[in-house]
Amino acid sequence: MSTFTRTIEDFTCGHCGTKVKGNGFTNHCPKCLWSKHVDFFPGDRQNTCGGLMEPVGLELRKKQYHLTHQCQKCGELTHCKTVDSDSIEALTKLSETLAKKTFF
């Protein structure tokens, strides 16, 4: 049984207000990297939490960067791949913020 459902939908980012054109794999805003807690499994839109999910982690796995999001409402952590359309400035800022937390 597959745990992924491709759901093509556009959305307005609940954090920065950017209008995002979805492609069925889009799960976060490419401008600020924030997400919304709407899935139990990617694309299912069955989770009613609806909390905003802050990008709190970034790591390299098998030559692909992955974001970690934490729901600001319930605290759940989720992971997803970054994509080419993600803002390099937002990724850099997140990386710098994480480095400061680690080393200072």
C-alpha positions as CSV (number, residue, x, y, z in Angstrom):
1,M,0.0,0.0,0.0
2,S,1.4,3.4,-1.0
3,T,1.6,6.1,1.7
4,F,2.0,8.9,-0.9
5,T,-0.9,10.7,-2.6
6,R,-0.1,13.2,-5.3
7,T,-2.3,16.2,-4.7
8,I,-1.9,19.0,-7.2
9,E,-3.1,22.3,-5.6
10,D,-2.0,25.9,-5.3
11,F,-1.8,27.6,-1.9
12,T,-0.9,30.8,-0.2
13,C,1.8,30.5,2.4
14,G,0.5,31.0,5.9
15,H,3.8,32.4,7.0
16,C,4.9,34.9,4.4
17,G,1.9,35.2,2.1
18,T,3.6,34.0,-1.1
19,K,1.2,32.5,-3.6
20,V,2.6,29.0,-4.5
21,K,1.8,27.0,-7.6
22,G,1.7,23.3,-6.5
23,N,2.8,20.5,-8.7
24,G,1.6,17.5,-6.7
25,F,4.9,17.2,-4.8
26,T,5.0,20.7,-3.3
27,N,4.7,20.6,0.5
28,H,6.4,23.9,1.6
29,C,6.8,27.5,0.5
30,P,9.8,27.9,-1.8
31,K,10.3,31.5,-0.6
32,C,10.4,31.0,3.2
33,L,10.5,27.2,3.5
34,W,7.5,27.1,6.0
35,S,4.8,24.4,5.6
36,K,1.4,23.6,7.0
37,H,0.5,20.5,9.0
38,V,-2.2,19.0,6.8
39,D,-1.0,15.4,6.1
40,F,-0.6,12.2,8.0
41,F,1.1,10.7,4.9
42,P,2.4,13.0,2.1
43,G,-0.5,14.3,0.1
44,D,-3.4,12.8,2.0
45,R,-4.6,16.1,3.5
46,Q,-6.2,14.1,6.3
47,N,-4.6,15.8,9.3
48,T,-6.8,18.5,10.8
49,C,-4.1,20.0,13.0
50,G,-3.4,22.8,10.4
51,G,-0.6,24.3,12.4
52,L,2.2,26.2,10.7
53,M,5.4,24.2,10.4
54,E,8.7,26.0,10.9
55,P,11.8,24.8,9.1
56,V,14.1,23.8,12.0
57,G,16.6,21.5,10.4
58,L,18.6,21.0,7.2
59,E,20.7,18.0,6.4
60,L,22.4,16.3,3.5
61,R,21.3,12.8,2.9
62,K,22.5,10.8,-0.2
63,K,23.4,14.0,-2.1
64,Q,20.0,15.6,-1.5
65,Y,19.2,18.2,1.1
66,H,16.3,17.5,3.4
67,L,14.3,19.9,5.6
68,T,13.0,19.2,9.0
69,H,9.8,21.0,10.0
70,Q,8.3,21.3,13.4
71,C,4.6,22.1,13.9
72,Q,4.1,25.2,15.9
73,K,0.7,23.9,17.2
74,C,1.3,20.2,18.1
75,G,5.1,19.9,18.0
76,E,5.3,17.1,15.5
77,L,8.5,16.8,13.3
78,T,8.4,16.0,9.6
79,H,11.0,15.7,6.9
80,C,11.0,16.5,3.2
81,K,13.4,17.0,0.3
82,T,14.4,20.4,-0.9
83,V,13.6,21.3,-4.5
84,D,15.3,23.4,-7.1
85,S,12.7,26.2,-6.7
86,D,13.6,26.7,-3.0
87,S,15.1,30.0,-2.3
88,I,18.8,29.7,-1.9
89,E,18.7,32.8,0.4
90,A,16.2,31.0,2.7
91,L,18.2,27.8,2.7
92,T,21.4,29.8,3.5
93,K,19.7,31.7,6.2
94,L,18.4,28.5,7.8
95,S,21.8,26.9,7.6
96,E,23.5,29.9,9.2
97,T,20.8,30.0,12.0
98,L,21.4,26.3,12.7
99,A,25.2,26.8,12.7
100,K,24.9,29.5,15.3
101,K,22.7,27.3,17.5
102,T,25.2,24.5,17.2
103,F,28.4,26.5,17.8
104,F,27.5,29.5,19.9
